[in-house]
Amino acid sequence: MATPKEIYQSRQQAAEQRTRDLNTRLQWMSLFRLLAFVGIIVLAWRSLVTGNTIFILAALACVGMFLYLIRFYDRLQQDVRFYKALAKLNADEIIFLEGNSSHFASGKEFIDPHHPYSYDLDLFGDGALYPYLNRCSTGFGKKHSQPIF
């Protein structure tokens, strides 16, 4: 059976490999967009010089292809950002498993000095329970998870 660290490492490697694959596709999409743009320019110029409607239709087809490629490129960029974030998440969990909890919020801002058990239960602060359970990254998420503790 695989240890949690091995699981996180394999997930991190898979996300990094997917990111590399998507970056390769992004490079190809950049080339295709450039070719489509050059095609638009050449065909538009030819249609102006010759007045032939076939060149006009071909230029419009290149415009449509160019717009489609831009949209597809944006989707690929979103996927790259997702897989980079996924790789970072797994890397952070590996660091946490190695004993370094500084990547995660300690919850010190939620310590209530007026609560009788706030310090005894060791819920918030360095080495407390909060960094082990909380994986919220936004302020709203942290405030929403605080009443649970």
N, C-alpha and C positions, 0 to 999 in steps of 0.2 A: 504494500500500500504506500502511496506517495505521501510525503510529508507536506504540510501546508506551504513551506518554502518552495519545494519543488513544483507544486501546483502553480504558485504565483510566478515562478521563473518561467515555466512553460507557457503560461498565459502572456507574460510580458514578451517573450520571444516571438510568439505567434502574432501579437499586435504589432511588434516592430517589423516583422516580415511583411505583414499586410500593408504597413505604412510604406515600406520600400517598394512593394509591388504597385501601390497606388501612385507613388511618386513617379515611377516609370511610365505609367499610363498618363499621368499629367504632362510629362514631357512630350509624349506622342501627341496628345491633344493640342498642345501648344503648336507643334509643327503643323498639324492639320488645320488649325485656326489660321495660321500664317498663310498656308497654301490657299485656303478658301478666300482670305482677304485679297491675296494677289490675284486670284481668279476673278474676283469681283472687279478689281481695277482693270485688268486686261480685257475682260469681256465687256465692261462698260465702255471702255475706250474703243474697242472694235465695233460696238453697236453705234457709237457716235460717228465713227469714220465711215462705216459701210451703210448704216441705216437698216441693217438686216434684223428682223424681229427675232430670229433664232438666237442671236447674241444677247438681245435684251432678255429673253426668257431664261437663257443660261445664266446671265448675271443675276436675275432674280432668284433662280435656284441656288446659286452660290450664297446669296444673302440669307436665304432660309437655312442653308447648311451651316453658315457661319453663326447665326443666332442659336441654332440647335447645339453647336459645339461649345458655345459660351455657356449655355445652360448646363450641359453635361460636365464641363470643366468645373463649374461652381459646385455641382453635386460631388464630384471627386474631391474637391478641396474640403468640403464638409466631412467627407469620410476620412480624409487624412487627419483632420483635426480631432475627430472622434477616436481614431486608433492611436494617435499620439497621446491623448488624454488617458486612454485605457492602459497604455504602456506605462505612463507615469503613475497611475493609480496602483498598478501591480508593483512597480518599483518602490513606491511609498510603503506598501504593505510588507514588502521584503525587509525594508529598513526597520519597520516597526517590529517585525518578528526577531530581528537581530538585537533588539533592546533599545533602540533610539526612538522615543516617542515624541521628539520635538517637532515632527512634521505635522502633528495633529494638535488641535486645540486642547488645552488642559482644563478649560472651564473655570478658571480662576475668577472670571467676572461674575459667576453665579454663586460664589461663596457668600452665604448670609451670616454675618457675625451675630445677628440677633436670634438665630435659630439655635435651640439647645443642643442639637445633635450634628450641626453642620461640620464641625471639625472632627468629631468622633467617628463618623461613618466613612470619612475619607472618600467622598464622592467626587469632589472637585479639587483641582490642583495637580502638581507634578506627581506622578506615580500613583494617581488615584484611579478610580473606576471609569471616570468620564472619557479619558483618551482611548480606553480599550473598547468602549461601546459606541462612541460617537464618531460618525464619518461624515457629518454635515460640513459643507464647505461654504455655505452662504450664511449671512447674519440671520436671515429669517429662519433657516433650518435649525441653527443653534438655539435661537430663542424658543422655537417650537418644541425642540427636544428637551429643553431644560426642565419643564414641569414633570416630565416622566421620571426624572431622578428625584 
